[in-house]
Amino acid sequence: ASLRNAILYSALKHQMDCLLYFDDDEYPVAVTNTRNSVIWGGQQGVTTHLQYIREADVTSGYHCGYISPIPYLNYNSDLSEADFRTFIEAISNDILNWEKVKEVMENGGVTYADTAVLTAKQAQEVPEIKGTKFIAGSNLCLNLKNPDRVFPFYNPPGARGEDAFYSTCLSKHRVLRVPCYTFHDGFAAYNHLLEGVLPTKLRLIKGDNKRVVARFYRACVGWVRYKPLLIYLTQRDVYQDKMNSVARKLELTLPKLARYFQQPKFLLILNEFQKYRANVVKHAEEFRRTQAIWNKIREGVL
């Protein structure tokens, strides 16, 4: 979040009209799976955002490829599908949920582009869910014409979710999902796409690879670190019930994940969750203070 804010501050200082974020492991191509082999198509990310940002506060695009760090799993006696579903329900939010995770896993860990989006002629309003209009942290454009409608990014220390917390500020803002994709190469498997090396099949991302498991573990830690604050900000009335449910599900499933991956460190995920749950009020105050400090800095710049 702090690095994003440094870029955002510089853009405002130089009186830029808008700011585009793209991750360094993304490519401006879309991949579909409508035939016996995958089909690739170039995407006009910059021009698409520029087309729509004039009429919105935020524009957010789509992602395909390896957007999820959750690998393909072969269930066994150590970890059943029901066990893994319980775990996903514990760490999930309104965007990451079991139905979407199962679909991606059935595709071998790959998310394919939707042809309806690729042929769409208009952007779509992002719906509000529990006071939040969810955006992604990349393939993202912010309108800077009115700096009063721009917010700072924030995440609890060592957590993920700076895009989710930005989303909680957008209830009264116009947020558009624009019809352009980026291909997310989260496992650095396709480094030559822009040189024309376009595979006809995308490889499975399996949970029997140490590097894949390590990435999955880091993602899980990041998720449980930011979930308490996200629920605290958006569902305060049911916060304790939600947190108790998460704790029970983690206690039930983490020993099974540790056995399945032969990685005892998965047991530490519960400790991380409990620590960030205990500090949720502190993190909520940090979030509020970040916004107050940002307002002062912005006034000084402009």
VOPAGU-2260 file (C-alpha; in pm, 1 decimal, decimal comma):
REM VOPAGU-2260
SITE   aa  ch    i         X         Y         Z
SITE  ALA   A    0       0,0       0,0       0,0
SITE  SER   A    1     276,5     246,2      86,1
SITE  LEU   A    2     440,9     199,4    -254,3
SITE  ARG   A    3     109,1     249,5    -429,8
SITE  ASN   A    4      55,7     567,4    -227,3
SITE  ALA   A    5     398,8     700,1    -322,4
SITE  ILE   A    6     309,5     661,2    -691,3
SITE  LEU   A    7     -33,5     813,2    -632,8
SITE  TYR   A    8     118,7    1110,2    -449,5
SITE  SER   A    9     362,0    1171,7    -735,3
SITE  ALA   A   10      82,1    1156,4    -992,1
SITE  LEU   A   11    -123,2    1414,2    -800,3
SITE  LYS   A   12     181,0    1634,3    -750,1
SITE  HIS   A   13     241,6    1637,2   -1125,9
SITE  GLN   A   14    -129,2    1709,8   -1187,9
SITE  MET   A   15    -188,6    1398,9   -1393,4
SITE  ASP   A   16    -543,1    1331,8   -1511,5
SITE  CYS   A   17    -543,4     964,0   -1418,5
SITE  LEU   A   18    -321,5     685,1   -1294,5
SITE  LEU   A   19    -306,7     330,2   -1431,1
SITE  TYR   A   20    -179,6      33,3   -1231,7
SITE  PHE   A   21     -61,1    -284,3   -1404,0
SITE  ASP   A   22     128,4    -559,7   -1221,5
SITE  ASP   A   23     471,4    -662,5   -1349,0
SITE  ASP   A   24     358,5   -1023,4   -1391,8
SITE  GLU   A   25      72,4    -935,5   -1627,4
SITE  TYR   A   26      55,9    -921,8   -2004,5
SITE  PRO   A   27    -192,3    -735,7   -2232,3
SITE  VAL   A   28    -338,3   -1053,8   -2380,1
SITE  ALA   A   29    -644,9   -1267,0   -2315,3
SITE  VAL   A   30    -665,7   -1645,1   -2340,6
SITE  THR   A   31    -983,2   -1843,2   -2410,5
SITE  ASN   A   32   -1048,7   -2215,6   -2423,7
SITE  THR   A   33   -1330,0   -2253,2   -2671,8
SITE  ARG   A   34   -1167,3   -2516,3   -2896,1
SITE  ASN   A   35    -920,8   -2803,1   -2867,6
SITE  SER   A   36    -643,8   -2553,4   -2803,8
SITE  VAL   A   37    -636,3   -2218,5   -2632,0
SITE  ILE   A   38    -679,9   -1898,7   -2831,9
SITE  TRP   A   39    -486,0   -1581,0   -2762,1
SITE  GLY   A   40    -592,8   -1225,0   -2836,0
SITE  GLY   A   41    -425,3    -889,4   -2777,7
SITE  GLN   A   42    -589,3    -644,0   -2538,2
SITE  GLN   A   43    -594,3    -263,6   -2551,9
SITE  GLY   A   44    -566,4    -206,4   -2178,2
SITE  VAL   A   45    -445,7     152,9   -2175,4
SITE  THR   A   46    -684,4     286,5   -2438,2
SITE  THR   A   47    -981,5     100,4   -2288,9
SITE  HIS   A   48    -927,3     253,4   -1946,1
SITE  LEU   A   49    -873,7     598,5   -2097,6
SITE  GLN   A   50   -1199,3     563,2   -2287,4
SITE  TYR   A   51   -1406,0     504,9   -1973,0
SITE  ILE   A   52   -1219,6     684,6   -1693,1
SITE  ARG   A   53   -1357,9    1021,3   -1809,0
SITE  GLU   A   54   -1701,4     914,7   -1687,5
SITE  ALA   A   55   -1599,3     727,4   -1372,3
SITE  ASP   A   56   -1399,0     765,8   -1053,9
SITE  VAL   A   57   -1242,2     421,4   -1093,8
SITE  THR   A   58   -1219,1     170,9   -1378,7
SITE  SER   A   59   -1120,7    -189,4   -1317,8
SITE  GLY   A   60   -1051,9    -454,7   -1579,7
SITE  TYR   A   61   -1058,6    -834,2   -1586,0
SITE  HIS   A   62    -790,3   -1098,1   -1531,1
SITE  CYS   A   63    -726,8   -1435,5   -1683,6
SITE  GLY   A   64    -447,0   -1689,4   -1657,0
SITE  TYR   A   65    -306,6   -1786,3   -1318,6
SITE  ILE   A   66    -485,5   -1528,7   -1107,5
SITE  SER   A   67    -534,6   -1760,3    -811,0
SITE  PRO   A   68    -246,8   -1897,4    -602,1
SITE  ILE   A   69    -464,1   -2199,3    -517,6
SITE  PRO   A   70    -319,1   -2505,4    -696,3
SITE  TYR   A   71    -494,1   -2804,6    -846,4
SITE  LEU   A   72    -532,3   -3072,9    -577,7
SITE  ASN   A   73    -578,8   -3448,1    -593,8
SITE  TYR   A   74    -788,1   -3517,5    -284,2
SITE  ASN   A   75    -705,8   -3816,9     -64,8
SITE  SER   A   76    -756,0   -3951,3     286,8
SITE  ASP   A   77    -553,9   -3663,3     433,1
SITE  LEU   A   78    -758,8   -3391,6     264,9
SITE  SER   A   79   -1103,7   -3440,3     113,6
SITE  GLU   A   80   -1292,1   -3197,2    -109,3
SITE  ALA   A   81   -1523,0   -3121,8     184,9
SITE  ASP   A   82   -1219,2   -3039,1     401,6
SITE  PHE   A   83   -1075,3   -2804,3     142,8
SITE  ARG   A   84   -1412,0   -2638,4      89,7
SITE  THR   A   85   -1432,8   -2569,9     464,5
SITE  PHE   A   86   -1086,8   -2414,6     455,3
SITE  ILE   A   87   -1172,6   -2192,7     156,9
SITE  GLU   A   88   -1489,9   -2080,2     333,8
SITE  ALA   A   89   -1276,8   -1978,5     631,2
SITE  ILE   A   90   -1039,6   -1756,9     433,7
SITE  SER   A   91   -1280,4   -1639,3     162,9
SITE  ASN   A   92   -1454,9   -1308,2     102,4
SITE  ASP   A   93   -1732,7   -1191,3    -129,9
SITE  ILE   A   94   -1497,3   -1217,8    -429,0
SITE  LEU   A   95   -1297,5   -1529,6    -341,1
SITE  ASN   A   96   -1547,6   -1807,9    -270,0
SITE  TRP   A   97   -1571,2   -2183,3    -304,0
SITE  GLU   A   98   -1770,5   -2186,4    -628,7
SITE  LYS   A   99   -1509,0   -1976,3    -808,3
SITE  VAL   A  100   -1218,4   -2167,1    -654,0
SITE  LYS   A  101   -1368,0   -2502,5    -757,8
SITE  GLU   A  102   -1419,9   -2381,3   -1114,5
SITE  VAL   A  103   -1059,1   -2264,2   -1140,0
SITE  MET   A  104    -928,2   -2589,7    -992,2
SITE  GLU   A  105   -1132,2   -2792,5   -1241,7
SITE  ASN   A  106    -957,2   -2591,6   -1515,3
SITE  GLY   A  107    -620,6   -2692,0   -1374,7
SITE  GLY   A  108    -567,4   -2365,0   -1189,6
SITE  VAL   A  109    -634,0   -2153,1   -1499,5
SITE  THR   A  110    -896,1   -1880,3   -1536,3
SITE  TYR   A  111    -996,9   -1835,5   -1900,2
SITE  ALA   A  112   -1128,5   -1511,3   -2044,8
SITE  ASP   A  113   -1502,8   -1482,6   -2094,7
SITE  THR   A  114   -1587,9   -1432,6   -2462,0
SITE  ALA   A  115   -1893,4   -1226,7   -2361,4
SITE  VAL   A  116   -1660,2    -976,6   -2195,3
SITE  LEU   A  117   -1423,5    -974,5   -2493,8
SITE  THR   A  118   -1708,0    -885,0   -2728,4
SITE  ALA   A  119   -1882,0    -641,6   -2491,5
SITE  LYS   A  120   -1929,8    -289,9   -2623,5
SITE  GLN   A  121   -1986,8    -120,2   -2287,8
SITE  ALA   A  122   -1842,2    -118,0   -1939,4
SITE  GLN   A  123   -2056,2    -237,2   -1649,3
SITE  GLU   A  124   -2124,7     -70,6   -1315,3
SITE  VAL   A  125   -1951,9    -255,7   -1031,4
SITE  PRO   A  126   -2225,6    -359,9    -784,9
SITE  GLU   A  127   -2204,8    -266,9    -419,9
SITE  ILE   A  128   -2172,6    -563,2    -183,4
SITE  LYS   A  129   -2198,5    -488,5     189,2
SITE  GLY   A  130   -2089,9    -128,3     134,8
SITE  THR   A  131   -1799,8    -232,6     -88,5
SITE  LYS   A  132   -1743,0    -200,7    -462,3
SITE  PHE   A  133   -1468,8    -456,5    -517,9
SITE  ILE   A  134   -1183,7    -367,4    -750,1
SITE  ALA   A  135    -854,9    -536,6    -833,7
SITE  GLY   A  136    -520,3    -382,2    -749,1
SITE  SER   A  137    -402,7    -398,2   -1108,5
SITE  ASN   A  138    -559,3    -343,0   -1447,5
SITE  LEU   A  139    -690,5     -49,3   -1248,0
SITE  CYS   A  140    -730,5     320,2   -1328,7
SITE  LEU   A  141    -799,7     608,8   -1089,5
SITE  ASN   A  142    -947,4     938,5   -1206,1
SITE  LEU   A  143    -736,9    1218,2   -1053,6
SITE  LYS   A  144    -932,3    1511,3   -1198,0
SITE  ASN   A  145   -1102,4    1560,2    -861,0
SITE  PRO   A  146    -842,5    1471,5    -594,5
SITE  ASP   A  147   -1107,2    1489,9    -320,6
SITE  ARG   A  148   -1248,9    1165,7    -462,8
SITE  VAL   A  149    -916,9     981,6    -443,5
SITE  PHE   A  150    -823,3     771,5    -140,0
SITE  PRO   A  151    -498,9     627,9      -7,3
SITE  PHE   A  152    -430,3     256,3     -14,3
SITE  TYR   A  153    -395,5      66,6     312,5
SITE  ASN   A  154    -332,4    -283,7     434,3
SITE  PRO   A  155    -256,9    -416,2     783,4
SITE  PRO   A  156     119,7    -470,4     829,8
SITE  GLY   A  157     235,2    -775,7     636,5
SITE  ALA   A  158    -113,2    -847,1     502,5
SITE  ARG   A  159    -271,5    -841,6     159,6
SITE  GLY   A  160    -586,7    -659,7      60,2
SITE  GLU   A  161    -493,7    -300,3     -21,5
SITE  ASP   A  162    -736,2    -318,6    -314,6
SITE  ALA   A  163   -1012,3    -456,9     -90,4
SITE  PHE   A  164    -973,3    -174,2     161,7
SITE  TYR   A  165    -973,2      84,4    -117,0
SITE  SER   A  166   -1297,3     -78,6    -231,5
SITE  THR   A  167   -1462,2      -4,5     104,3
SITE  CYS   A  168   -1431,2     369,8      29,9
SITE  LEU   A  169   -1617,6     360,9    -302,2
SITE  SER   A  170   -1980,8     334,1    -197,5
SITE  LYS   A  171   -2067,8     682,4    -329,4
SITE  HIS   A  172   -1836,4     666,5    -630,0
SITE  ARG   A  173   -1887,2     551,2    -987,0
SITE  VAL   A  174   -1686,3     236,0   -1047,6
SITE  LEU   A  175   -1686,8      68,1   -1390,0
SITE  ARG   A  176   -1569,1    -279,8   -1489,3
SITE  VAL   A  177   -1422,7    -223,0   -1833,8
SITE  PRO   A  178   -1401,1    -489,3   -2109,3
SITE  CYS   A  179   -1027,8    -556,8   -2117,9
SITE  TYR   A  180    -821,6    -843,5   -1982,0
SITE  THR   A  181    -469,4    -894,0   -1863,8
SITE  PHE   A  182    -306,6   -1237,2   -1849,0
SITE  HIS   A  183    -168,5   -1290,9   -1499,1
SITE  ASP   A  184     141,5   -1511,7   -1496,2
SITE  GLY   A  185     154,1   -1559,5   -1120,7
SITE  PHE   A  186     396,3   -1853,3   -1140,7
SITE  ALA   A  187     635,4   -1696,0   -1396,2
SITE  ALA   A  188     565,5   -1980,9   -1637,0
SITE  TYR   A  189     525,2   -1780,7   -1959,5
SITE  ASN   A  190     794,3   -1516,1   -1988,3
SITE  HIS   A  191     792,7   -1484,6   -2368,5
SITE  LEU   A  192     430,4   -1411,8   -2453,9
SITE  LEU   A  193     511,8   -1066,0   -2590,3
SITE  GLU   A  194     772,3   -1222,8   -2820,4
SITE  GLY   A  195     503,7   -1434,1   -2983,6
SITE  VAL   A  196     562,6   -1758,3   -2794,0
SITE  LEU   A  197     197,3   -1855,7   -2742,3
SITE  PRO   A  198     139,3   -2208,0   -2610,2
SITE  THR   A  199    -156,0   -2407,3   -2740,6
SITE  LYS   A  200    -216,3   -2559,4   -2395,0
SITE  LEU   A  201    -173,9   -2411,0   -2049,7
SITE  ARG   A  202      -3,2   -2629,6   -1794,3
SITE  LEU   A  203    -165,6   -2749,1   -1473,7
SITE  ILE   A  204     -51,4   -2584,5   -1152,6
SITE  LYS   A  205     -39,2   -2877,8    -913,5
SITE  GLY   A  206       1,9   -2883,5    -539,2
SITE  ASP   A  207     295,1   -3125,8    -555,3
SITE  ASN   A  208     547,8   -2853,1    -639,6
SITE  LYS   A  209     733,9   -2689,9    -348,4
SITE  ARG   A  210     738,5   -2346,1    -510,9
SITE  VAL   A  211     364,3   -2362,3    -577,9
SITE  VAL   A  212     290,4   -2473,4    -221,7
SITE  ALA   A  213     510,0   -2195,6     -82,2
SITE  ARG   A  214     318,4   -1934,9    -284,7
SITE  PHE   A  215     -13,8   -2081,0    -172,9
SITE  TYR   A  216      96,3   -2069,4     190,6
SITE  ARG   A  217     204,8   -1704,0     165,9
SITE  ALA   A  218    -128,1   -1614,7       7,0
SITE  CYS   A  219    -320,4   -1789,2     285,2
SITE  VAL   A  220    -125,8   -1597,8     548,6
SITE  GLY   A  221    -195,1   -1272,3     368,0
SITE  TRP   A  222    -566,7   -1351,4     343,9
SITE  VAL   A  223    -617,7   -1438,1     710,8
SITE  ARG   A  224    -423,3   -1129,2     812,4
SITE  TYR   A  225    -658,4    -892,9     634,9
SITE  LYS   A  226    -991,3   -1075,1     674,5
SITE  PRO   A  227   -1058,4    -956,0    1033,5
SITE  LEU   A  228   -1031,3    -589,8     936,6
SITE  LEU   A  229   -1239,1    -631,2     620,3
SITE  ILE   A  230   -1523,2    -796,1     816,5
SITE  TYR   A  231   -1487,7    -540,1    1097,7
SITE  LEU   A  232   -1530,2    -252,5     851,6
SITE  THR   A  233   -1812,4    -400,5     643,0
SITE  GLN   A  234   -2006,9    -634,3     875,0
SITE  ARG   A  235   -1954,8    -495,3    1224,1
SITE  ASP   A  236   -2287,1    -632,2    1354,9
SITE  VAL   A  237   -2186,6    -994,0    1289,0
SITE  TYR   A  238   -1811,3    -952,3    1334,9
SITE  GLN   A  239   -1763,5   -1176,9    1640,3
SITE  ASP   A  240   -1981,2   -1454,8    1499,3
SITE  LYS   A  241   -1786,5   -1446,1    1171,1
SITE  MET   A  242   -1451,1   -1454,0    1348,6
SITE  ASN   A  243   -1553,9   -1743,4    1572,4
SITE  SER   A  244   -1666,1   -1937,1    1263,7
SITE  VAL   A  245   -1334,8   -1872,1    1086,7
SITE  ALA   A  246   -1137,9   -1988,0    1390,9
SITE  ARG   A  247   -1337,1   -2313,2    1417,3
SITE  LYS   A  248   -1292,4   -2392,6    1048,7
SITE  LEU   A  249    -919,3   -2324,0    1061,8
SITE  GLU   A  250    -877,4   -2541,4    1371,0
SITE  LEU   A  251   -1054,8   -2822,2    1186,5
SITE  THR   A  252    -877,0   -2801,5     852,2
SITE  LEU   A  253    -523,1   -2672,1     906,0
SITE  PRO   A  254    -389,6   -3003,3    1051,4
SITE  LYS   A  255    -523,7   -3172,8     738,6
SITE  LEU   A  256    -354,6   -2923,9     505,0
SITE  ALA   A  257     -29,2   -2964,6     700,4
SITE  ARG   A  258     -42,5   -3343,1     650,5
SITE  TYR   A  259    -145,9   -3319,2     286,3
SITE  PHE   A  260     135,0   -3080,9     188,9
SITE  GLN   A  261     377,4   -3225,4     446,6
SITE  GLN   A  262     430,3   -2870,3     566,6
SITE  PRO   A  263     380,0   -2817,8     944,7
SITE  LYS   A  264     396,5   -2441,1     891,7
SITE  PHE   A  265      33,9   -2447,5     773,0
SITE  LEU   A  266     -57,4   -2482,0    1141,6
SITE  LEU   A  267      81,3   -2130,5    1195,8
SITE  ILE   A  268    -196,6   -1978,3     985,4
SITE  LEU   A  269    -432,6   -1998,0    1285,8
SITE  ASN   A  270    -182,7   -1803,1    1498,8
SITE  GLU   A  271    -164,8   -1532,8    1234,2
SITE  PHE   A  272    -542,0   -1510,2    1218,8
SITE  GLN   A  273    -578,8   -1480,7    1595,2
SITE  LYS   A  274    -305,4   -1215,6    1614,8
SITE  TYR   A  275    -466,7    -996,1    1351,2
SITE  ARG   A  276    -810,5   -1054,1    1500,1
SITE  ALA   A  277    -679,7    -930,0    1835,0
SITE  ASN   A  278    -537,4    -616,3    1669,6
SITE  VAL   A  279    -838,0    -532,9    1450,5
SITE  VAL   A  280    -932,4    -215,4    1641,0
SITE  LYS   A  281    -573,9     -92,6    1613,9
SITE  HIS   A  282    -569,0    -162,7    1240,0
SITE  ALA   A  283    -905,6      10,5    1190,8
SITE  GLU   A  284    -762,7     319,0    1362,0
SITE  GLU   A  285    -451,5     299,8    1140,6
SITE  PHE   A  286    -678,9     289,3     836,4
SITE  ARG   A  287    -867,3     597,2     957,1
SITE  ARG   A  288    -543,6     778,5    1043,2
SITE  THR   A  289    -395,3     694,9     701,6
SITE  GLN   A  290    -691,4     866,2     537,6
SITE  ALA   A  291    -662,8    1172,0     765,5
SITE  ILE   A  292    -289,8    1207,7     699,4
SITE  TRP   A  293    -348,8    1160,5     326,5
SITE  ASN   A  294    -600,1    1444,7     325,6
SITE  LYS   A  295    -347,0    1677,5     485,7
SITE  ILE   A  296     -74,4    1575,6     241,4
SITE  ARG   A  297    -308,1    1617,5     -54,5
SITE  GLU   A  298    -407,4    1966,7      58,5
SITE  GLY   A  299     -42,1    2059,8      87,3
SITE  VAL   A  300      35,5    1930,7    -261,0
SITE  LEU   A  301    -259,3    2093,1    -433,6
